[in-house]
């Protein structure tokens, strides 16, 4: 049965592979149900991660994660609009990261040389890749210099920084952009990555990047995947010699993005007041029930942008969320001198007194428990 299902999956084109992988969601804890899709010979570790190498002495590894966001395992109803596939609105699609998994299975089926890492628990703090990377600290692969996660929204990003930390050099990422763009793509260096599996290897291997694979609105019921981009990217990856891409970053050197404010470099911006008062967007107020703490709450949301404006939660939940966020920041190795969480915005102050802010929706991508009010 194992070989038969794998064979059926692999004779399909990449659109069909993606369709098979997204018929259901696979929250953390359900990843083992995907074994039927994994290639014969993949090695399982104690955490449930799978790895495979085709060829030998490869200097690069592709990664994707097996889990999808959310708590509940549900069936997905696909809705197609041209080259886009989304859902009926009753569930997420799971393109994050079944798009990356589809690409890796497609490359493996064609015998493309490389190391392939399939990780569990990315959506709950990169549990699988953290476990896997810890073993590499003490048993470093001397051939390996490049970790390429196939797990980024959009169609144009090659990530150089995650959580403000440089994880890949401009030289490496620029060369990868150039190779992809020679093959009809439109990729650019992007410094705005937050956290995915490749981040866990930043202190071990030189180039740890994340590559756009064509999904948008991940973790929501409006998630969709650009299937045409997925096809083009698959064919582009198949024709690149990743061993030849240059390596420039020293993994023992820590480099952070300079502080910016409001999208402008400090002391280097101009401002012109509007001639007319800005138009006010409509605001919706909504009550919700917090079943975990047995109390109601209120939130307000901008109806045009969908952005959360305010949220009222009980002190007990606020304290619990504060502990979850501290644990998450520790797990992804974010250093800070001060942290403030008010239920809507997280403010971190670094040891050099630089402040960074993230709102509840952004944090909810990585700590699904914060999205309780959406249920």
Secondary structure as UniProt FT lines:
FT   HELIX           2..10
FT   HELIX           14..21
FT   TURN            28..29
FT   HELIX           31..37
FT   TURN            40..41
FT   STRAND          43..44
FT   TURN            46..47
FT   STRAND          50..54
FT   STRAND          60..65
FT   STRAND          78..81
FT   TURN            82..83
FT   STRAND          84..87
FT   HELIX           95..109
FT   TURN            110..111
FT   STRAND          114..119
FT   HELIX           122..124
FT   HELIX           127..138
FT   TURN            142..143
FT   STRAND          146..153
FT   STRAND          157..159
FT   STRAND          161..162
FT   TURN            163..164
FT   STRAND          165..166
FT   HELIX           170..182
FT   TURN            183..184
FT   STRAND          188..190
FT   HELIX           197..201
FT   TURN            202..204
FT   STRAND          207..216
FT   TURN            218..219
FT   TURN            221..222
FT   STRAND          224..226
FT   HELIX           227..238
FT   HELIX           242..244
FT   TURN            251..252
FT   STRAND          260..261
FT   TURN            262..263
FT   STRAND          264..265
FT   TURN            266..267
FT   STRAND          283..290
FT   TURN            291..294
FT   STRAND          295..302
FT   TURN            303..305
FT   STRAND          308..312
FT   HELIX           315..331
FT   TURN            332..333
FT   STRAND          338..341
FT   STRAND          345..349
FT   TURN            351..352
FT   STRAND          355..359
FT   HELIX           360..364
FT   TURN            365..366
FT   HELIX           368..374
//
